[in-house]
Amino acid sequence: MSHGKSKSPVSLSERELQVVELVAIGLTNQEIAERLEISKRTVDNHISNILTKTATDNRVELVRWALQWGKVCIDSINCCLLPDSPSSESAEHPVSSVE
């Protein structure tokens, strides 16, 4: 099932991570553009750049990549567990939250 692509971490910009999060919740490029108050063409460019950087061929592979690398958290699945403070060791904090 895995194509063996993207075996190492990839650096995405904050905006690219926002786009990945919105892709992961199922928004279209037009909906992402409206949410981020940017043009659809800009979203198209972000998606193209993200697919290239992550060596993925489509949105499904991109979401799988994002889950695998902890870039998104969907419905408390794949969320990173980090302590709130030195005295608290079990609070949940997503690496990247998705609505």
Summary of the structure (lengths in Angstrom):
residues: 99
radius of gyration: 14.5
end to end distance: 27.5
largest distance: 47.0
contacts: 245
relative contact order: 0.17
helix: 44%
strand: 8%
